[in-house]
Each structure stands twice: as structure tokens, then as C-alpha cells.
Amino acid sequence: MRFRKLKKNNKLLDVKLAQKYFYAPYNYRVKAFITDMFMIYAPILYGIAYVAMNGKDDFQSSQLAPFVGVSLYGLIYATLLSKFGQTPGKKAYEIKVVDDKTGNNISFFKAILRFVAFLFTATTLLGLFIPFYRKDKKALHDLISNTIVVVIKRQ
């Protein structure tokens, strides 16, 4: 009788470990990305175009300005992910980026890698459709950087 109880408890533990993470739905991730574009990236572009340069015509003719804007956004994005695990958009939709093995916040360099991999993924568009075919909802940039996007459980 005792062995059966132990075996039953092991099955319950396996189920609890499998439910450790609740993967964020893809539509939450897209909405969080759009929110971040408006809250972080748009003010950066506005500042570059109208404060640092002489307007949109100078911004459009420059090849360095968009690169500086994307680089600055990447640094802010990586800093927020490494410190809090969330950007403002992810916080609004209660999702978080964590390491897939430990469940902790990712390092700054891993966040930079994830951002660069996202840029590659977004330009090819192939990696953005991978989450539709995976149980863990990982996109290509998540696979490259070994991260997962999870829903934060309220206690």
C-alpha cells in the first residue's frame, strides 16, 4: 500500500513540474511588442529626428539615424529584460521573459542576443510563425537565446 501511495505522489509531482510555466499566448506577445514600439521606440525616433537633427527630412536622408535608434532601443530593451524580466508592454499584459532552464531573469548579454536574434527573425518572418507549431510557444529568437515567455501568476 505504501509503494502505491509513493507512486501516486510521484505522478502528482510530475504534473506539478509540467505546469511550472504557463506559456504566454502569441497574441499577448504581439500586443506587448506593439505597446513597446509606442512607449519606447517612437519617443526615441522623435528625439533623434526633432531634437538631435533638424526634422524628418534630415532623419530620412540619414543612414546612421535609424541605426542609432534601433541600437538605443535594443540597449533599453536588454536593460529592462535583464533587470525586471519585462518591458512596459510585457508588464501591461502580465508576461515575462525568463531563462528556460532556471526560470530566472536573463542576463544583459543574453537579452542583447535575444534582441539581435529577434531582428533577424523579424526580417525573415519565418521565425515568427514557429510558435504556432510548438507547444512551448517559442519563436526562433527564443530558441536561439534559450528563453521562454511566460504568464505571471498572481498569488
Phi and psi in radians as a Rosetta constraint file:
Dihedral C 1 N 2 CA 2 C 2 CIRCULARHARMONIC -1.145 0.35
Dihedral N 2 CA 2 C 2 N 3 CIRCULARHARMONIC -0.689 0.35
Dihedral C 2 N 3 CA 3 C 3 CIRCULARHARMONIC -1.098 0.35
Dihedral N 3 CA 3 C 3 N 4 CIRCULARHARMONIC -0.681 0.35
Dihedral C 3 N 4 CA 4 C 4 CIRCULARHARMONIC -1.124 0.35
Dihedral N 4 CA 4 C 4 N 5 CIRCULARHARMONIC -0.690 0.35
Dihedral C 4 N 5 CA 5 C 5 CIRCULARHARMONIC -1.133 0.35
Dihedral N 5 CA 5 C 5 N 6 CIRCULARHARMONIC -0.730 0.35
Dihedral C 5 N 6 CA 6 C 6 CIRCULARHARMONIC -1.083 0.35
Dihedral N 6 CA 6 C 6 N 7 CIRCULARHARMONIC -0.754 0.35
Dihedral C 6 N 7 CA 7 C 7 CIRCULARHARMONIC -1.119 0.35
Dihedral N 7 CA 7 C 7 N 8 CIRCULARHARMONIC -0.690 0.35
Dihedral C 7 N 8 CA 8 C 8 CIRCULARHARMONIC -1.145 0.35
Dihedral N 8 CA 8 C 8 N 9 CIRCULARHARMONIC -0.725 0.35
Dihedral C 8 N 9 CA 9 C 9 CIRCULARHARMONIC -1.126 0.35
Dihedral N 9 CA 9 C 9 N 10 CIRCULARHARMONIC -0.632 0.35
Dihedral C 9 N 10 CA 10 C 10 CIRCULARHARMONIC -1.086 0.35
Dihedral N 10 CA 10 C 10 N 11 CIRCULARHARMONIC -0.691 0.35
Dihedral C 10 N 11 CA 11 C 11 CIRCULARHARMONIC -1.132 0.35
Dihedral N 11 CA 11 C 11 N 12 CIRCULARHARMONIC -0.677 0.35
Dihedral C 11 N 12 CA 12 C 12 CIRCULARHARMONIC -1.142 0.35
Dihedral N 12 CA 12 C 12 N 13 CIRCULARHARMONIC -0.677 0.35
Dihedral C 12 N 13 CA 13 C 13 CIRCULARHARMONIC -1.129 0.35
Dihedral N 13 CA 13 C 13 N 14 CIRCULARHARMONIC -0.704 0.35
Dihedral C 13 N 14 CA 14 C 14 CIRCULARHARMONIC -1.092 0.35
Dihedral N 14 CA 14 C 14 N 15 CIRCULARHARMONIC -0.682 0.35
Dihedral C 14 N 15 CA 15 C 15 CIRCULARHARMONIC -1.171 0.35
Dihedral N 15 CA 15 C 15 N 16 CIRCULARHARMONIC -0.709 0.35
Dihedral C 15 N 16 CA 16 C 16 CIRCULARHARMONIC -1.130 0.35
Dihedral N 16 CA 16 C 16 N 17 CIRCULARHARMONIC -0.691 0.35
Dihedral C 16 N 17 CA 17 C 17 CIRCULARHARMONIC -1.174 0.35
Dihedral N 17 CA 17 C 17 N 18 CIRCULARHARMONIC -0.630 0.35
Dihedral C 17 N 18 CA 18 C 18 CIRCULARHARMONIC -1.177 0.35
Dihedral N 18 CA 18 C 18 N 19 CIRCULARHARMONIC -0.502 0.35
Dihedral C 18 N 19 CA 19 C 19 CIRCULARHARMONIC -1.684 0.35
Dihedral N 19 CA 19 C 19 N 20 CIRCULARHARMONIC 0.344 0.35
Dihedral C 19 N 20 CA 20 C 20 CIRCULARHARMONIC -1.093 0.35
Dihedral N 20 CA 20 C 20 N 21 CIRCULARHARMONIC -0.689 0.35
Dihedral C 20 N 21 CA 21 C 21 CIRCULARHARMONIC -2.034 0.35
Dihedral N 21 CA 21 C 21 N 22 CIRCULARHARMONIC 2.431 0.35
Dihedral C 21 N 22 CA 22 C 22 CIRCULARHARMONIC -1.931 0.35
Dihedral N 22 CA 22 C 22 N 23 CIRCULARHARMONIC 1.916 0.35
Dihedral C 22 N 23 CA 23 C 23 CIRCULARHARMONIC -1.213 0.35
Dihedral N 23 CA 23 C 23 N 24 CIRCULARHARMONIC 2.429 0.35
Dihedral C 23 N 24 CA 24 C 24 CIRCULARHARMONIC -1.241 0.35
Dihedral N 24 CA 24 C 24 N 25 CIRCULARHARMONIC 2.366 0.35
Dihedral C 24 N 25 CA 25 C 25 CIRCULARHARMONIC -1.117 0.35
Dihedral N 25 CA 25 C 25 N 26 CIRCULARHARMONIC 2.637 0.35
Dihedral C 25 N 26 CA 26 C 26 CIRCULARHARMONIC -1.102 0.35
Dihedral N 26 CA 26 C 26 N 27 CIRCULARHARMONIC -0.622 0.35
Dihedral C 26 N 27 CA 27 C 27 CIRCULARHARMONIC -1.185 0.35
Dihedral N 27 CA 27 C 27 N 28 CIRCULARHARMONIC -0.543 0.35
Dihedral C 27 N 28 CA 28 C 28 CIRCULARHARMONIC -1.134 0.35
Dihedral N 28 CA 28 C 28 N 29 CIRCULARHARMONIC -0.709 0.35
Dihedral C 28 N 29 CA 29 C 29 CIRCULARHARMONIC -1.140 0.35
Dihedral N 29 CA 29 C 29 N 30 CIRCULARHARMONIC -0.712 0.35
Dihedral C 29 N 30 CA 30 C 30 CIRCULARHARMONIC -1.175 0.35
Dihedral N 30 CA 30 C 30 N 31 CIRCULARHARMONIC -0.760 0.35
Dihedral C 30 N 31 CA 31 C 31 CIRCULARHARMONIC -1.112 0.35
Dihedral N 31 CA 31 C 31 N 32 CIRCULARHARMONIC -0.688 0.35
Dihedral C 31 N 32 CA 32 C 32 CIRCULARHARMONIC -1.137 0.35
Dihedral N 32 CA 32 C 32 N 33 CIRCULARHARMONIC -0.673 0.35
Dihedral C 32 N 33 CA 33 C 33 CIRCULARHARMONIC -1.112 0.35
Dihedral N 33 CA 33 C 33 N 34 CIRCULARHARMONIC -0.774 0.35
Dihedral C 33 N 34 CA 34 C 34 CIRCULARHARMONIC -1.119 0.35
Dihedral N 34 CA 34 C 34 N 35 CIRCULARHARMONIC -0.707 0.35
Dihedral C 34 N 35 CA 35 C 35 CIRCULARHARMONIC -1.077 0.35
Dihedral N 35 CA 35 C 35 N 36 CIRCULARHARMONIC -0.744 0.35
Dihedral C 35 N 36 CA 36 C 36 CIRCULARHARMONIC -1.127 0.35
Dihedral N 36 CA 36 C 36 N 37 CIRCULARHARMONIC -0.609 0.35
Dihedral C 36 N 37 CA 37 C 37 CIRCULARHARMONIC -1.099 0.35
Dihedral N 37 CA 37 C 37 N 38 CIRCULARHARMONIC -0.697 0.35
Dihedral C 37 N 38 CA 38 C 38 CIRCULARHARMONIC -1.351 0.35
Dihedral N 38 CA 38 C 38 N 39 CIRCULARHARMONIC -0.611 0.35
Dihedral C 38 N 39 CA 39 C 39 CIRCULARHARMONIC -1.513 0.35
Dihedral N 39 CA 39 C 39 N 40 CIRCULARHARMONIC -0.497 0.35
Dihedral C 39 N 40 CA 40 C 40 CIRCULARHARMONIC -1.986 0.35
Dihedral N 40 CA 40 C 40 N 41 CIRCULARHARMONIC -0.931 0.35
Dihedral C 40 N 41 CA 41 C 41 CIRCULARHARMONIC -1.294 0.35
Dihedral N 41 CA 41 C 41 N 42 CIRCULARHARMONIC -0.698 0.35
Dihedral C 41 N 42 CA 42 C 42 CIRCULARHARMONIC -1.095 0.35
Dihedral N 42 CA 42 C 42 N 43 CIRCULARHARMONIC -0.779 0.35
Dihedral C 42 N 43 CA 43 C 43 CIRCULARHARMONIC -1.111 0.35
Dihedral N 43 CA 43 C 43 N 44 CIRCULARHARMONIC -0.576 0.35
Dihedral C 43 N 44 CA 44 C 44 CIRCULARHARMONIC -1.110 0.35
Dihedral N 44 CA 44 C 44 N 45 CIRCULARHARMONIC -0.834 0.35
Dihedral C 44 N 45 CA 45 C 45 CIRCULARHARMONIC -1.120 0.35
Dihedral N 45 CA 45 C 45 N 46 CIRCULARHARMONIC -0.679 0.35
Dihedral C 45 N 46 CA 46 C 46 CIRCULARHARMONIC -1.095 0.35
Dihedral N 46 CA 46 C 46 N 47 CIRCULARHARMONIC -0.780 0.35
Dihedral C 46 N 47 CA 47 C 47 CIRCULARHARMONIC -1.093 0.35
Dihedral N 47 CA 47 C 47 N 48 CIRCULARHARMONIC -0.724 0.35
Dihedral C 47 N 48 CA 48 C 48 CIRCULARHARMONIC -1.167 0.35
Dihedral N 48 CA 48 C 48 N 49 CIRCULARHARMONIC -0.783 0.35
Dihedral C 48 N 49 CA 49 C 49 CIRCULARHARMONIC -1.241 0.35
Dihedral N 49 CA 49 C 49 N 50 CIRCULARHARMONIC -0.713 0.35
Dihedral C 49 N 50 CA 50 C 50 CIRCULARHARMONIC -1.893 0.35
Dihedral N 50 CA 50 C 50 N 51 CIRCULARHARMONIC -0.322 0.35
Dihedral C 50 N 51 CA 51 C 51 CIRCULARHARMONIC -1.746 0.35
Dihedral N 51 CA 51 C 51 N 52 CIRCULARHARMONIC -0.871 0.35
Dihedral C 51 N 52 CA 52 C 52 CIRCULARHARMONIC -1.434 0.35
Dihedral N 52 CA 52 C 52 N 53 CIRCULARHARMONIC -0.522 0.35
Dihedral C 52 N 53 CA 53 C 53 CIRCULARHARMONIC -2.031 0.35
Dihedral N 53 CA 53 C 53 N 54 CIRCULARHARMONIC -3.101 0.35
Dihedral C 53 N 54 CA 54 C 54 CIRCULARHARMONIC -1.694 0.35
Dihedral N 54 CA 54 C 54 N 55 CIRCULARHARMONIC 0.377 0.35
Dihedral C 54 N 55 CA 55 C 55 CIRCULARHARMONIC 2.250 0.35
Dihedral N 55 CA 55 C 55 N 56 CIRCULARHARMONIC -3.086 0.35
Dihedral C 55 N 56 CA 56 C 56 CIRCULARHARMONIC -1.195 0.35
Dihedral N 56 CA 56 C 56 N 57 CIRCULARHARMONIC -0.528 0.35
Dihedral C 56 N 57 CA 57 C 57 CIRCULARHARMONIC -1.153 0.35
Dihedral N 57 CA 57 C 57 N 58 CIRCULARHARMONIC -0.729 0.35
Dihedral C 57 N 58 CA 58 C 58 CIRCULARHARMONIC -1.160 0.35
Dihedral N 58 CA 58 C 58 N 59 CIRCULARHARMONIC -0.675 0.35
Dihedral C 58 N 59 CA 59 C 59 CIRCULARHARMONIC -1.108 0.35
Dihedral N 59 CA 59 C 59 N 60 CIRCULARHARMONIC -0.762 0.35
Dihedral C 59 N 60 CA 60 C 60 CIRCULARHARMONIC -1.213 0.35
Dihedral N 60 CA 60 C 60 N 61 CIRCULARHARMONIC -0.528 0.35
Dihedral C 60 N 61 CA 61 C 61 CIRCULARHARMONIC -1.454 0.35
Dihedral N 61 CA 61 C 61 N 62 CIRCULARHARMONIC -0.257 0.35
Dihedral C 61 N 62 CA 62 C 62 CIRCULARHARMONIC -1.499 0.35
Dihedral N 62 CA 62 C 62 N 63 CIRCULARHARMONIC 2.477 0.35
Dihedral C 62 N 63 CA 63 C 63 CIRCULARHARMONIC -1.682 0.35
Dihedral N 63 CA 63 C 63 N 64 CIRCULARHARMONIC -0.359 0.35
Dihedral C 63 N 64 CA 64 C 64 CIRCULARHARMONIC -1.422 0.35
Dihedral N 64 CA 64 C 64 N 65 CIRCULARHARMONIC -0.587 0.35
Dihedral C 64 N 65 CA 65 C 65 CIRCULARHARMONIC -1.058 0.35
Dihedral N 65 CA 65 C 65 N 66 CIRCULARHARMONIC -0.837 0.35
Dihedral C 65 N 66 CA 66 C 66 CIRCULARHARMONIC -1.118 0.35
Dihedral N 66 CA 66 C 66 N 67 CIRCULARHARMONIC -0.609 0.35
Dihedral C 66 N 67 CA 67 C 67 CIRCULARHARMONIC -1.119 0.35
Dihedral N 67 CA 67 C 67 N 68 CIRCULARHARMONIC -0.734 0.35
Dihedral C 67 N 68 CA 68 C 68 CIRCULARHARMONIC -1.125 0.35
Dihedral N 68 CA 68 C 68 N 69 CIRCULARHARMONIC -0.710 0.35
Dihedral C 68 N 69 CA 69 C 69 CIRCULARHARMONIC -1.090 0.35
Dihedral N 69 CA 69 C 69 N 70 CIRCULARHARMONIC -0.796 0.35
Dihedral C 69 N 70 CA 70 C 70 CIRCULARHARMONIC -1.177 0.35
Dihedral N 70 CA 70 C 70 N 71 CIRCULARHARMONIC -0.688 0.35
Dihedral C 70 N 71 CA 71 C 71 CIRCULARHARMONIC -1.117 0.35
Dihedral N 71 CA 71 C 71 N 72 CIRCULARHARMONIC -0.761 0.35
Dihedral C 71 N 72 CA 72 C 72 CIRCULARHARMONIC -1.139 0.35
Dihedral N 72 CA 72 C 72 N 73 CIRCULARHARMONIC -0.724 0.35
Dihedral C 72 N 73 CA 73 C 73 CIRCULARHARMONIC -1.084 0.35
Dihedral N 73 CA 73 C 73 N 74 CIRCULARHARMONIC -0.721 0.35
Dihedral C 73 N 74 CA 74 C 74 CIRCULARHARMONIC -1.092 0.35
Dihedral N 74 CA 74 C 74 N 75 CIRCULARHARMONIC -0.690 0.35
Dihedral C 74 N 75 CA 75 C 75 CIRCULARHARMONIC -1.164 0.35
Dihedral N 75 CA 75 C 75 N 76 CIRCULARHARMONIC -0.741 0.35
Dihedral C 75 N 76 CA 76 C 76 CIRCULARHARMONIC -1.141 0.35
Dihedral N 76 CA 76 C 76 N 77 CIRCULARHARMONIC -0.761 0.35
Dihedral C 76 N 77 CA 77 C 77 CIRCULARHARMONIC -1.042 0.35
Dihedral N 77 CA 77 C 77 N 78 CIRCULARHARMONIC -0.831 0.35
Dihedral C 77 N 78 CA 78 C 78 CIRCULARHARMONIC -1.158 0.35
Dihedral N 78 CA 78 C 78 N 79 CIRCULARHARMONIC -0.667 0.35
Dihedral C 78 N 79 CA 79 C 79 CIRCULARHARMONIC -1.115 0.35
Dihedral N 79 CA 79 C 79 N 80 CIRCULARHARMONIC -0.795 0.35
Dihedral C 79 N 80 CA 80 C 80 CIRCULARHARMONIC -1.131 0.35
Dihedral N 80 CA 80 C 80 N 81 CIRCULARHARMONIC -0.719 0.35
Dihedral C 80 N 81 CA 81 C 81 CIRCULARHARMONIC -1.170 0.35
Dihedral N 81 CA 81 C 81 N 82 CIRCULARHARMONIC -0.694 0.35
Dihedral C 81 N 82 CA 82 C 82 CIRCULARHARMONIC -1.284 0.35
Dihedral N 82 CA 82 C 82 N 83 CIRCULARHARMONIC -0.580 0.35
Dihedral C 82 N 83 CA 83 C 83 CIRCULARHARMONIC -1.449 0.35
Dihedral N 83 CA 83 C 83 N 84 CIRCULARHARMONIC -0.831 0.35
Dihedral C 83 N 84 CA 84 C 84 CIRCULARHARMONIC -1.950 0.35
Dihedral N 84 CA 84 C 84 N 85 CIRCULARHARMONIC -0.313 0.35
Dihedral C 84 N 85 CA 85 C 85 CIRCULARHARMONIC 1.417 0.35
Dihedral N 85 CA 85 C 85 N 86 CIRCULARHARMONIC 0.027 0.35
Dihedral C 85 N 86 CA 86 C 86 CIRCULARHARMONIC -2.490 0.35
Dihedral N 86 CA 86 C 86 N 87 CIRCULARHARMONIC 2.658 0.35
Dihedral C 86 N 87 CA 87 C 87 CIRCULARHARMONIC -1.824 0.35
Dihedral N 87 CA 87 C 87 N 88 CIRCULARHARMONIC 3.011 0.35
Dihedral C 87 N 88 CA 88 C 88 CIRCULARHARMONIC -0.997 0.35
Dihedral N 88 CA 88 C 88 N 89 CIRCULARHARMONIC -0.656 0.35
Dihedral C 88 N 89 CA 89 C 89 CIRCULARHARMONIC -1.173 0.35
Dihedral N 89 CA 89 C 89 N 90 CIRCULARHARMONIC -0.721 0.35
Dihedral C 89 N 90 CA 90 C 90 CIRCULARHARMONIC -1.180 0.35
Dihedral N 90 CA 90 C 90 N 91 CIRCULARHARMONIC -0.611 0.35
Dihedral C 90 N 91 CA 91 C 91 CIRCULARHARMONIC -1.154 0.35
Dihedral N 91 CA 91 C 91 N 92 CIRCULARHARMONIC -0.658 0.35
Dihedral C 91 N 92 CA 92 C 92 CIRCULARHARMONIC -1.118 0.35
Dihedral N 92 CA 92 C 92 N 93 CIRCULARHARMONIC -0.590 0.35
Dihedral C 92 N 93 CA 93 C 93 CIRCULARHARMONIC -1.794 0.35
Dihedral N 93 CA 93 C 93 N 94 CIRCULARHARMONIC 0.208 0.35
Dihedral C 93 N 94 CA 94 C 94 CIRCULARHARMONIC 0.970 0.35
Dihedral N 94 CA 94 C 94 N 95 CIRCULARHARMONIC 0.830 0.35
Dihedral C 94 N 95 CA 95 C 95 CIRCULARHARMONIC -2.165 0.35
Dihedral N 95 CA 95 C 95 N 96 CIRCULARHARMONIC 2.811 0.35
Dihedral C 95 N 96 CA 96 C 96 CIRCULARHARMONIC -2.562 0.35
Dihedral N 96 CA 96 C 96 N 97 CIRCULARHARMONIC 2.543 0.35
Dihedral C 96 N 97 CA 97 C 97 CIRCULARHARMONIC -1.709 0.35
Dihedral N 97 CA 97 C 97 N 98 CIRCULARHARMONIC 2.157 0.35
Dihedral C 97 N 98 CA 98 C 98 CIRCULARHARMONIC -2.318 0.35
Dihedral N 98 CA 98 C 98 N 99 CIRCULARHARMONIC 2.843 0.35
Dihedral C 98 N 99 CA 99 C 99 CIRCULARHARMONIC -1.182 0.35
Dihedral N 99 CA 99 C 99 N 100 CIRCULARHARMONIC 2.398 0.35
Dihedral C 99 N 100 CA 100 C 100 CIRCULARHARMONIC -1.305 0.35
Dihedral N 100 CA 100 C 100 N 101 CIRCULARHARMONIC -0.319 0.35
Dihedral C 100 N 101 CA 101 C 101 CIRCULARHARMONIC -1.646 0.35
Dihedral N 101 CA 101 C 101 N 102 CIRCULARHARMONIC -0.744 0.35
Dihedral C 101 N 102 CA 102 C 102 CIRCULARHARMONIC -1.726 0.35
Dihedral N 102 CA 102 C 102 N 103 CIRCULARHARMONIC -0.471 0.35
Dihedral C 102 N 103 CA 103 C 103 CIRCULARHARMONIC 1.442 0.35
Dihedral N 103 CA 103 C 103 N 104 CIRCULARHARMONIC 0.101 0.35
Dihedral C 103 N 104 CA 104 C 104 CIRCULARHARMONIC -1.596 0.35
Dihedral N 104 CA 104 C 104 N 105 CIRCULARHARMONIC 2.991 0.35
Dihedral C 104 N 105 CA 105 C 105 CIRCULARHARMONIC -1.078 0.35
Dihedral N 105 CA 105 C 105 N 106 CIRCULARHARMONIC 2.631 0.35
Dihedral C 105 N 106 CA 106 C 106 CIRCULARHARMONIC -1.507 0.35
Dihedral N 106 CA 106 C 106 N 107 CIRCULARHARMONIC 2.804 0.35
Dihedral C 106 N 107 CA 107 C 107 CIRCULARHARMONIC -1.332 0.35
Dihedral N 107 CA 107 C 107 N 108 CIRCULARHARMONIC 2.913 0.35
Dihedral C 107 N 108 CA 108 C 108 CIRCULARHARMONIC -1.087 0.35
Dihedral N 108 CA 108 C 108 N 109 CIRCULARHARMONIC -0.739 0.35
Dihedral C 108 N 109 CA 109 C 109 CIRCULARHARMONIC -1.211 0.35
Dihedral N 109 CA 109 C 109 N 110 CIRCULARHARMONIC -0.597 0.35
Dihedral C 109 N 110 CA 110 C 110 CIRCULARHARMONIC -1.210 0.35
Dihedral N 110 CA 110 C 110 N 111 CIRCULARHARMONIC -0.594 0.35
Dihedral C 110 N 111 CA 111 C 111 CIRCULARHARMONIC -1.191 0.35
Dihedral N 111 CA 111 C 111 N 112 CIRCULARHARMONIC -0.677 0.35
Dihedral C 111 N 112 CA 112 C 112 CIRCULARHARMONIC -1.108 0.35
Dihedral N 112 CA 112 C 112 N 113 CIRCULARHARMONIC -0.776 0.35
Dihedral C 112 N 113 CA 113 C 113 CIRCULARHARMONIC -1.037 0.35
Dihedral N 113 CA 113 C 113 N 114 CIRCULARHARMONIC -0.738 0.35
Dihedral C 113 N 114 CA 114 C 114 CIRCULARHARMONIC -1.108 0.35
Dihedral N 114 CA 114 C 114 N 115 CIRCULARHARMONIC -0.697 0.35
Dihedral C 114 N 115 CA 115 C 115 CIRCULARHARMONIC -1.158 0.35
Dihedral N 115 CA 115 C 115 N 116 CIRCULARHARMONIC -0.795 0.35
Dihedral C 115 N 116 CA 116 C 116 CIRCULARHARMONIC -1.113 0.35
Dihedral N 116 CA 116 C 116 N 117 CIRCULARHARMONIC -0.713 0.35
Dihedral C 116 N 117 CA 117 C 117 CIRCULARHARMONIC -1.136 0.35
Dihedral N 117 CA 117 C 117 N 118 CIRCULARHARMONIC -0.609 0.35
Dihedral C 117 N 118 CA 118 C 118 CIRCULARHARMONIC -1.128 0.35
Dihedral N 118 CA 118 C 118 N 119 CIRCULARHARMONIC -0.718 0.35
Dihedral C 118 N 119 CA 119 C 119 CIRCULARHARMONIC -1.034 0.35
Dihedral N 119 CA 119 C 119 N 120 CIRCULARHARMONIC -0.750 0.35
Dihedral C 119 N 120 CA 120 C 120 CIRCULARHARMONIC -1.132 0.35
Dihedral N 120 CA 120 C 120 N 121 CIRCULARHARMONIC -0.787 0.35
Dihedral C 120 N 121 CA 121 C 121 CIRCULARHARMONIC -1.076 0.35
Dihedral N 121 CA 121 C 121 N 122 CIRCULARHARMONIC -0.736 0.35
Dihedral C 121 N 122 CA 122 C 122 CIRCULARHARMONIC -1.205 0.35
Dihedral N 122 CA 122 C 122 N 123 CIRCULARHARMONIC -0.572 0.35
Dihedral C 122 N 123 CA 123 C 123 CIRCULARHARMONIC -1.297 0.35
Dihedral N 123 CA 123 C 123 N 124 CIRCULARHARMONIC -0.536 0.35
Dihedral C 123 N 124 CA 124 C 124 CIRCULARHARMONIC -1.524 0.35
Dihedral N 124 CA 124 C 124 N 125 CIRCULARHARMONIC -0.399 0.35
Dihedral C 124 N 125 CA 125 C 125 CIRCULARHARMONIC 1.137 0.35
Dihedral N 125 CA 125 C 125 N 126 CIRCULARHARMONIC -0.296 0.35
Dihedral C 125 N 126 CA 126 C 126 CIRCULARHARMONIC -1.137 0.35
Dihedral N 126 CA 126 C 126 N 127 CIRCULARHARMONIC -0.764 0.35
Dihedral C 126 N 127 CA 127 C 127 CIRCULARHARMONIC -1.191 0.35
Dihedral N 127 CA 127 C 127 N 128 CIRCULARHARMONIC -0.350 0.35
Dihedral C 127 N 128 CA 128 C 128 CIRCULARHARMONIC -1.347 0.35
Dihedral N 128 CA 128 C 128 N 129 CIRCULARHARMONIC -0.280 0.35
Dihedral C 128 N 129 CA 129 C 129 CIRCULARHARMONIC -1.673 0.35
Dihedral N 129 CA 129 C 129 N 130 CIRCULARHARMONIC -0.130 0.35
Dihedral C 129 N 130 CA 130 C 130 CIRCULARHARMONIC -1.061 0.35
Dihedral N 130 CA 130 C 130 N 131 CIRCULARHARMONIC -0.680 0.35
Dihedral C 130 N 131 CA 131 C 131 CIRCULARHARMONIC -1.042 0.35
Dihedral N 131 CA 131 C 131 N 132 CIRCULARHARMONIC -0.387 0.35
Dihedral C 131 N 132 CA 132 C 132 CIRCULARHARMONIC -1.226 0.35
Dihedral N 132 CA 132 C 132 N 133 CIRCULARHARMONIC -0.312 0.35
Dihedral C 132 N 133 CA 133 C 133 CIRCULARHARMONIC -1.955 0.35
Dihedral N 133 CA 133 C 133 N 134 CIRCULARHARMONIC 0.071 0.35
Dihedral C 133 N 134 CA 134 C 134 CIRCULARHARMONIC -2.067 0.35
Dihedral N 134 CA 134 C 134 N 135 CIRCULARHARMONIC 2.548 0.35
Dihedral C 134 N 135 CA 135 C 135 CIRCULARHARMONIC -1.203 0.35
Dihedral N 135 CA 135 C 135 N 136 CIRCULARHARMONIC -0.673 0.35
Dihedral C 135 N 136 CA 136 C 136 CIRCULARHARMONIC -1.488 0.35
Dihedral N 136 CA 136 C 136 N 137 CIRCULARHARMONIC 0.078 0.35
Dihedral C 136 N 137 CA 137 C 137 CIRCULARHARMONIC 1.036 0.35
Dihedral N 137 CA 137 C 137 N 138 CIRCULARHARMONIC 0.488 0.35
Dihedral C 137 N 138 CA 138 C 138 CIRCULARHARMONIC -1.408 0.35
Dihedral N 138 CA 138 C 138 N 139 CIRCULARHARMONIC 2.333 0.35
Dihedral C 138 N 139 CA 139 C 139 CIRCULARHARMONIC -1.552 0.35
Dihedral N 139 CA 139 C 139 N 140 CIRCULARHARMONIC 3.085 0.35
Dihedral C 139 N 140 CA 140 C 140 CIRCULARHARMONIC -1.079 0.35
Dihedral N 140 CA 140 C 140 N 141 CIRCULARHARMONIC -0.701 0.35
Dihedral C 140 N 141 CA 141 C 141 CIRCULARHARMONIC -1.201 0.35
Dihedral N 141 CA 141 C 141 N 142 CIRCULARHARMONIC -0.464 0.35
Dihedral C 141 N 142 CA 142 C 142 CIRCULARHARMONIC -1.260 0.35
Dihedral N 142 CA 142 C 142 N 143 CIRCULARHARMONIC -0.661 0.35
Dihedral C 142 N 143 CA 143 C 143 CIRCULARHARMONIC -1.148 0.35
Dihedral N 143 CA 143 C 143 N 144 CIRCULARHARMONIC -0.710 0.35
Dihedral C 143 N 144 CA 144 C 144 CIRCULARHARMONIC -1.171 0.35
Dihedral N 144 CA 144 C 144 N 145 CIRCULARHARMONIC -0.722 0.35
Dihedral C 144 N 145 CA 145 C 145 CIRCULARHARMONIC -1.674 0.35
Dihedral N 145 CA 145 C 145 N 146 CIRCULARHARMONIC 0.052 0.35
Dihedral C 145 N 146 CA 146 C 146 CIRCULARHARMONIC 0.957 0.35
Dihedral N 146 CA 146 C 146 N 147 CIRCULARHARMONIC 0.922 0.35
Dihedral C 146 N 147 CA 147 C 147 CIRCULARHARMONIC -2.193 0.35
Dihedral N 147 CA 147 C 147 N 148 CIRCULARHARMONIC 2.852 0.35
Dihedral C 147 N 148 CA 148 C 148 CIRCULARHARMONIC -2.362 0.35
Dihedral N 148 CA 148 C 148 N 149 CIRCULARHARMONIC 2.680 0.35
Dihedral C 148 N 149 CA 149 C 149 CIRCULARHARMONIC -1.885 0.35
Dihedral N 149 CA 149 C 149 N 150 CIRCULARHARMONIC 2.073 0.35
Dihedral C 149 N 150 CA 150 C 150 CIRCULARHARMONIC -2.102 0.35
Dihedral N 150 CA 150 C 150 N 151 CIRCULARHARMONIC 2.762 0.35
Dihedral C 150 N 151 CA 151 C 151 CIRCULARHARMONIC -1.485 0.35
Dihedral N 151 CA 151 C 151 N 152 CIRCULARHARMONIC 2.351 0.35
Dihedral C 151 N 152 CA 152 C 152 CIRCULARHARMONIC -1.393 0.35
Dihedral N 152 CA 152 C 152 N 153 CIRCULARHARMONIC 2.196 0.35
Dihedral C 152 N 153 CA 153 C 153 CIRCULARHARMONIC -1.469 0.35
Dihedral N 153 CA 153 C 153 N 154 CIRCULARHARMONIC 2.313 0.35
Dihedral C 153 N 154 CA 154 C 154 CIRCULARHARMONIC -1.514 0.35
Dihedral N 154 CA 154 C 154 N 155 CIRCULARHARMONIC 2.351 0.35
